[in-house]
Amino acid sequence: MTGTGIEKAFVEYLRENYALEAFKLRIDGVDGFPDRSVIVGGRIFLIEFKSPNEKLRPQQRKIHGELKADGTPVFIGRDLEESIKAIEEWILEEDEN
């Protein structure tokens, strides 16, 4: 499955199972921001979708590194199952706090 295919399936899964939106944010002047942003309870989860063999572009590595350094979770989703597992673990983390 392509990164775009994983992304579409992920967005649909969140809507159907959690009534959540995975926003496609674009920031003027910033190239490399993750594909989707999920916001729950004042927390944000960022996810970049790539096919299994696809690599991050240098600008994506830079932006993702900066976000992670500030404590923002950025996940690379290479298949639907691992992407769902990551978001569900993140959602459960909020329930435990």
mmCIF file of the C-alpha atoms, coordinates in Angstrom:
data_MODEL
# 
_entry.id   MODEL 
# 
loop_
_atom_site.group_PDB 
_atom_site.id 
_atom_site.type_symbol 
_atom_site.label_atom_id 
_atom_site.label_alt_id 
_atom_site.label_comp_id 
_atom_site.label_asym_id 
_atom_site.label_entity_id 
_atom_site.label_seq_id 
_atom_site.pdbx_PDB_ins_code 
_atom_site.Cartn_x 
_atom_site.Cartn_y 
_atom_site.Cartn_z 
_atom_site.occupancy 
_atom_site.B_iso_or_equiv 
_atom_site.pdbx_formal_charge 
_atom_site.auth_seq_id 
_atom_site.auth_comp_id 
_atom_site.auth_asym_id 
_atom_site.auth_atom_id 
_atom_site.pdbx_PDB_model_num 
ATOM 1  C CA . MET A 1 1  ? 0.000   0.000  0.000  1.00 0.00 ? 1  MET A CA 1 
ATOM 2  C CA . THR A 1 2  ? 1.238   3.508  -0.770 1.00 0.00 ? 2  THR A CA 1 
ATOM 3  C CA . GLY A 1 3  ? 1.709   6.166  1.871  1.00 0.00 ? 3  GLY A CA 1 
ATOM 4  C CA . THR A 1 4  ? -1.371  7.941  0.517  1.00 0.00 ? 4  THR A CA 1 
ATOM 5  C CA . GLY A 1 5  ? -3.412  4.737  0.743  1.00 0.00 ? 5  GLY A CA 1 
ATOM 6  C CA . ILE A 1 6  ? -2.346  4.182  4.352  1.00 0.00 ? 6  ILE A CA 1 
ATOM 7  C CA . GLU A 1 7  ? -3.195  7.797  5.144  1.00 0.00 ? 7  GLU A CA 1 
ATOM 8  C CA . LYS A 1 8  ? -6.706  7.561  3.669  1.00 0.00 ? 8  LYS A CA 1 
ATOM 9  C CA . ALA A 1 9  ? -7.441  4.290  5.490  1.00 0.00 ? 9  ALA A CA 1 
ATOM 10 C CA . PHE A 1 10 ? -6.129  5.749  8.773  1.00 0.00 ? 10 PHE A CA 1 
ATOM 11 C CA . VAL A 1 11 ? -8.321  8.861  8.490  1.00 0.00 ? 11 VAL A CA 1 
ATOM 12 C CA . GLU A 1 12 ? -11.365 6.714  7.760  1.00 0.00 ? 12 GLU A CA 1 
ATOM 13 C CA . TYR A 1 13 ? -10.582 4.373  10.675 1.00 0.00 ? 13 TYR A CA 1 
ATOM 14 C CA . LEU A 1 14 ? -10.360 7.276  13.136 1.00 0.00 ? 14 LEU A CA 1 
ATOM 15 C CA . ARG A 1 15 ? -13.653 8.747  11.943 1.00 0.00 ? 15 ARG A CA 1 
ATOM 16 C CA . GLU A 1 16 ? -15.504 5.439  12.088 1.00 0.00 ? 16 GLU A CA 1 
ATOM 17 C CA . ASN A 1 17 ? -14.073 4.096  15.362 1.00 0.00 ? 17 ASN A CA 1 
ATOM 18 C CA . TYR A 1 18 ? -13.369 7.199  17.438 1.00 0.00 ? 18 TYR A CA 1 
ATOM 19 C CA . ALA A 1 19 ? -15.287 10.050 15.763 1.00 0.00 ? 19 ALA A CA 1 
ATOM 20 C CA . LEU A 1 20 ? -11.928 11.838 15.544 1.00 0.00 ? 20 LEU A CA 1 
ATOM 21 C CA . GLU A 1 21 ? -10.477 13.923 12.757 1.00 0.00 ? 21 GLU A CA 1 
ATOM 22 C CA . ALA A 1 22 ? -6.914  13.632 11.542 1.00 0.00 ? 22 ALA A CA 1 
ATOM 23 C CA . PHE A 1 23 ? -6.271  17.140 10.282 1.00 0.00 ? 23 PHE A CA 1 
ATOM 24 C CA . LYS A 1 24 ? -4.133  17.919 7.260  1.00 0.00 ? 24 LYS A CA 1 
ATOM 25 C CA . LEU A 1 25 ? -2.275  20.992 8.474  1.00 0.00 ? 25 LEU A CA 1 
ATOM 26 C CA . ARG A 1 26 ? -0.221  23.219 6.247  1.00 0.00 ? 26 ARG A CA 1 
ATOM 27 C CA . ILE A 1 27 ? 2.037   25.829 7.779  1.00 0.00 ? 27 ILE A CA 1 
ATOM 28 C CA . ASP A 1 28 ? 3.152   28.716 5.586  1.00 0.00 ? 28 ASP A CA 1 
ATOM 29 C CA . GLY A 1 29 ? 6.880   28.599 5.013  1.00 0.00 ? 29 GLY A CA 1 
ATOM 30 C CA . VAL A 1 30 ? 7.316   25.144 6.572  1.00 0.00 ? 30 VAL A CA 1 
ATOM 31 C CA . ASP A 1 31 ? 8.043   22.177 4.340  1.00 0.00 ? 31 ASP A CA 1 
ATOM 32 C CA . GLY A 1 32 ? 8.168   18.741 5.918  1.00 0.00 ? 32 GLY A CA 1 
ATOM 33 C CA . PHE A 1 33 ? 5.420   19.024 8.552  1.00 0.00 ? 33 PHE A CA 1 
ATOM 34 C CA . PRO A 1 34 ? 3.827   15.599 9.224  1.00 0.00 ? 34 PRO A CA 1 
ATOM 35 C CA . ASP A 1 35 ? 0.884   14.523 7.048  1.00 0.00 ? 35 ASP A CA 1 
ATOM 36 C CA . ARG A 1 36 ? -1.804  14.387 9.737  1.00 0.00 ? 36 ARG A CA 1 
ATOM 37 C CA . SER A 1 37 ? -2.443  15.849 13.193 1.00 0.00 ? 37 SER A CA 1 
ATOM 38 C CA . VAL A 1 38 ? -4.799  14.321 15.738 1.00 0.00 ? 38 VAL A CA 1 
ATOM 39 C CA . ILE A 1 39 ? -5.770  16.519 18.688 1.00 0.00 ? 39 ILE A CA 1 
ATOM 40 C CA . VAL A 1 40 ? -7.410  15.036 21.777 1.00 0.00 ? 40 VAL A CA 1 
ATOM 41 C CA . GLY A 1 41 ? -7.713  16.637 25.209 1.00 0.00 ? 41 GLY A CA 1 
ATOM 42 C CA . GLY A 1 42 ? -5.223  19.378 24.400 1.00 0.00 ? 42 GLY A CA 1 
ATOM 43 C CA . ARG A 1 43 ? -2.589  16.889 23.214 1.00 0.00 ? 43 ARG A CA 1 
ATOM 44 C CA . ILE A 1 44 ? -1.376  16.464 19.667 1.00 0.00 ? 44 ILE A CA 1 
ATOM 45 C CA . PHE A 1 45 ? -0.235  13.354 17.797 1.00 0.00 ? 45 PHE A CA 1 
ATOM 46 C CA . LEU A 1 46 ? 1.533   13.871 14.478 1.00 0.00 ? 46 LEU A CA 1 
ATOM 47 C CA . ILE A 1 47 ? 1.881   11.148 11.884 1.00 0.00 ? 47 ILE A CA 1 
ATOM 48 C CA . GLU A 1 48 ? 3.757   10.940 8.600  1.00 0.00 ? 48 GLU A CA 1 
ATOM 49 C CA . PHE A 1 49 ? 2.682   8.238  6.165  1.00 0.00 ? 49 PHE A CA 1 
ATOM 50 C CA . LYS A 1 50 ? 5.264   6.432  4.046  1.00 0.00 ? 50 LYS A CA 1 
ATOM 51 C CA . SER A 1 51 ? 5.200   3.175  2.140  1.00 0.00 ? 51 SER A CA 1 
ATOM 52 C CA . PRO A 1 52 ? 7.458   0.500  3.704  1.00 0.00 ? 52 PRO A CA 1 
ATOM 53 C CA . ASN A 1 53 ? 10.464  1.329  1.473  1.00 0.00 ? 53 ASN A CA 1 
ATOM 54 C CA . GLU A 1 54 ? 9.950   5.077  1.218  1.00 0.00 ? 54 GLU A CA 1 
ATOM 55 C CA . LYS A 1 55 ? 12.362  7.368  3.093  1.00 0.00 ? 55 LYS A CA 1 
ATOM 56 C CA . LEU A 1 56 ? 11.808  10.708 4.740  1.00 0.00 ? 56 LEU A CA 1 
ATOM 57 C CA . ARG A 1 57 ? 13.034  13.691 2.787  1.00 0.00 ? 57 ARG A CA 1 
ATOM 58 C CA . PRO A 1 58 ? 15.839  15.692 4.466  1.00 0.00 ? 58 PRO A CA 1 
ATOM 59 C CA . GLN A 1 59 ? 13.452  18.531 5.326  1.00 0.00 ? 59 GLN A CA 1 
ATOM 60 C CA . GLN A 1 60 ? 11.015  16.060 6.887  1.00 0.00 ? 60 GLN A CA 1 
ATOM 61 C CA . ARG A 1 61 ? 13.819  14.606 9.026  1.00 0.00 ? 61 ARG A CA 1 
ATOM 62 C CA . LYS A 1 62 ? 14.737  18.129 10.145 1.00 0.00 ? 62 LYS A CA 1 
ATOM 63 C CA . ILE A 1 63 ? 11.188  19.207 11.054 1.00 0.00 ? 63 ILE A CA 1 
ATOM 64 C CA . HIS A 1 64 ? 10.327  15.874 12.710 1.00 0.00 ? 64 HIS A CA 1 
ATOM 65 C CA . GLY A 1 65 ? 13.545  16.069 14.750 1.00 0.00 ? 65 GLY A CA 1 
ATOM 66 C CA . GLU A 1 66 ? 12.716  19.589 15.922 1.00 0.00 ? 66 GLU A CA 1 
ATOM 67 C CA . LEU A 1 67 ? 9.194   18.548 16.907 1.00 0.00 ? 67 LEU A CA 1 
ATOM 68 C CA . LYS A 1 68 ? 10.451  15.495 18.799 1.00 0.00 ? 68 LYS A CA 1 
ATOM 69 C CA . ALA A 1 69 ? 13.088  17.590 20.580 1.00 0.00 ? 69 ALA A CA 1 
ATOM 70 C CA . ASP A 1 70 ? 10.228  19.746 21.910 1.00 0.00 ? 70 ASP A CA 1 
ATOM 71 C CA . GLY A 1 71 ? 8.430   16.635 23.181 1.00 0.00 ? 71 GLY A CA 1 
ATOM 72 C CA . THR A 1 72 ? 5.845   16.372 20.411 1.00 0.00 ? 72 THR A CA 1 
ATOM 73 C CA . PRO A 1 73 ? 5.176   12.791 19.341 1.00 0.00 ? 73 PRO A CA 1 
ATOM 74 C CA . VAL A 1 74 ? 5.799   12.205 15.643 1.00 0.00 ? 74 VAL A CA 1 
ATOM 75 C CA . PHE A 1 75 ? 5.092   8.728  14.311 1.00 0.00 ? 75 PHE A CA 1 
ATOM 76 C CA . ILE A 1 76 ? 6.031   7.312  10.906 1.00 0.00 ? 76 ILE A CA 1 
ATOM 77 C CA . GLY A 1 77 ? 3.188   5.090  9.698  1.00 0.00 ? 77 GLY A CA 1 
ATOM 78 C CA . ARG A 1 78 ? 4.455   2.502  7.228  1.00 0.00 ? 78 ARG A CA 1 
ATOM 79 C CA . ASP A 1 79 ? 1.353   0.324  7.329  1.00 0.00 ? 79 ASP A CA 1 
ATOM 80 C CA . LEU A 1 80 ? -2.201  0.719  8.572  1.00 0.00 ? 80 LEU A CA 1 
ATOM 81 C CA . GLU A 1 81 ? -1.952  -1.750 11.449 1.00 0.00 ? 81 GLU A CA 1 
ATOM 82 C CA . GLU A 1 82 ? 1.087   -0.137 13.083 1.00 0.00 ? 82 GLU A CA 1 
ATOM 83 C CA . SER A 1 83 ? -0.442  3.318  12.587 1.00 0.00 ? 83 SER A CA 1 
ATOM 84 C CA . ILE A 1 84 ? -3.653  2.240  14.311 1.00 0.00 ? 84 ILE A CA 1 
ATOM 85 C CA . LYS A 1 85 ? -1.689  0.616  17.137 1.00 0.00 ? 85 LYS A CA 1 
ATOM 86 C CA . ALA A 1 86 ? 0.321   3.823  17.673 1.00 0.00 ? 86 ALA A CA 1 
ATOM 87 C CA . ILE A 1 87 ? -2.723  6.101  17.830 1.00 0.00 ? 87 ILE A CA 1 
ATOM 88 C CA . GLU A 1 88 ? -4.655  3.719  20.077 1.00 0.00 ? 88 GLU A CA 1 
ATOM 89 C CA . GLU A 1 89 ? -1.731  3.515  22.507 1.00 0.00 ? 89 GLU A CA 1 
ATOM 90 C CA . TRP A 1 90 ? -1.540  7.307  22.480 1.00 0.00 ? 90 TRP A CA 1 
ATOM 91 C CA . ILE A 1 91 ? -5.295  7.612  23.111 1.00 0.00 ? 91 ILE A CA 1 
ATOM 92 C CA . LEU A 1 92 ? -5.094  5.081  25.963 1.00 0.00 ? 92 LEU A CA 1 
ATOM 93 C CA . GLU A 1 93 ? -2.206  7.029  27.476 1.00 0.00 ? 93 GLU A CA 1 
ATOM 94 C CA . GLU A 1 94 ? -4.571  9.997  27.853 1.00 0.00 ? 94 GLU A CA 1 
ATOM 95 C CA . ASP A 1 95 ? -7.210  7.794  29.512 1.00 0.00 ? 95 ASP A CA 1 
ATOM 96 C CA . GLU A 1 96 ? -4.643  6.618  32.074 1.00 0.00 ? 96 GLU A CA 1 
ATOM 97 C CA . ASN A 1 97 ? -3.717  10.186 33.074 1.00 0.00 ? 97 ASN A CA 1 
# 
